[in-house]
Amino acid sequence: MSLPDYSEHDGLGLAALVAKGEVTPAELVEAAAERIERHNGTLNAVVWSALDEARALAKGPLPDGPFKGVPFLIKDLGMPVAGWQNSYGSRFARNVTDEKDGGLTARYRSSGVIPIGRTNTPEYGITGTTEGGHLGPCRNPWNPDHIAGGSSGGSASAVAAGIVPLAHASDGLGSIRIPAACCGLVGLKVTRDRNPNLPDGFDYAAGFVVDHVVSRTVRDSAAMLDVTGVPEPGSPYPAPPKARPYMEEIEQSPGRLRIAWSGETPSGRPIHPEVQAALERTAALLKGLGHDVVEKGLGIDYRRLYTVRGPLSGANFAAGMQRLIERIGREPEPDELEPLTWAALKGGRKVTGAQALYAMQELRIMNRQTLGFFEDWDVYLCPVLGTPVPAIGHMDPNVLEPAEVNRRQGAVFPFTAPFNFSGQPSISLPLEADSAGLPIGMMFTARYADEATLFRLSAQLEKEAPWKSRRPQLWG
């Protein structure tokens, strides 16, 4: 295989070439390194290199997993990798180094991937745009004047540019689906605790946060989840088991699904006309495929939902920061946290135990409304973003006041968070594009633990409306 062909293959495709002896893992690492050199000066997607370590790994024996020999990137936000920096996108944690792999890191390695470095993330993953003061802004390969999304923006930018075929990502309020939508990728937020991260993981963000990957194909997402999505004996909330491997699910017909769709927003304001038109075209596509498709919103009280979760999220953030402060051995200096982070930390420290637990109780009650909607519907369709992909600077947390950052985020990202609260699987697919050529992601959400339905439907849509022929400005 010649180096120019590297980016044309997904992860399973590259692994197949390795298995056939047509290319070596060492050659794949060099192909990824060449693309980092070519694109990263513009994109700022890869913020820490482990290429020398990757070259050594590529020469030795590798686990015989589905991605044997494939270069892989890991987000710079809490996922432990032995000997690597783990800055959380923050000046405060810039000198933190992990002593050993985390549980999920070990599972990634068992898939056969070769980790080659860390990707850009905003400070502590707080914003839906990757424009942190410590690591700098990450840019979109489709148009570098626009955001790559967040908080897994570096991973999405690198995958969309063809640096690697898939990369680690995490999602607490939309941080897999938002960058996938911005960068034209497949981004699955898995069911809560589908991917355990033991023995070092704790119930961070009250169970809102999950880890998986962003990828260019549905099958890469399915294959990786088959490797990583297995309960461990100590998993406190193991997700219900799957019926069969997800790689088998993508070969199955989804059948005739009951699909509700809506562009309703928490504010009640309409979404951008181009996004609305893309949503309507997607609904028509689904109807043409034989599904029962009805315009119907979730009907939940979004404003109360977000108000209720505030004290719980605030207290959890303060608790997570306390763990990091204990690890570093001191409190952060005034210039070591960004304004939005300081506001979150100070606010979280003011929440009482009673307020946090009351918020958790109320949130559980409200989640019943969200989950109850799916008693009548197999899938809920909405966009990922309410607007076209914003320009760099539109939500910059280092320039704008925290309240203004949150106001703008609410307008751009109105759809993703409820399914973090309820724990349901939710996937972004790059089905559409706007008049400027930037991707528009459509989001499909299924019942709790029903990734199988999402994989079957996603595979059907990938065949009917293939996106792999679209190429960003910076590619390969």
Secondary structure, DSSP 8 states (H G I E B T S, - for coil): --GGGGGGS-HHHHHHHHHTTSS-HHHHHHHHHHHHHHHHHHH--EEEE-HHHHHHHHHS----STTTT-EEEEESSS---TT-B--TT-STTTT-B-SS--HHHHHHHHTT-EEEEEE---GGG-SSS-EETTTEE-EETTEEEEE--SSSHHHHHHHHTTS-SEEEEEESSSTTHHHHHHHT-EEEE--TTSS--TTT---GGGGT-EEEEEESSHHHHHHHHHHH----TT-SS-----SS-HHHHTTS---S-EEEE----TT-----HHHHHHHHHHHHHHHHTT-EEEE------HHHHHHHHHHHHHHHHHHHHHHHHHHHTS---GGGS-HHHHHHHHHHHT--HHHHHHHHHHHHHHHHHHHHHTTT-SEEEEES-SSS--BTTTT-TTTS-HHHHHHHHHHH--SSTHHHHHT--EEEEEEEE-TTS-EEEEEEEESTT-HHHHHHHHHHHHHHS--TT---SS--
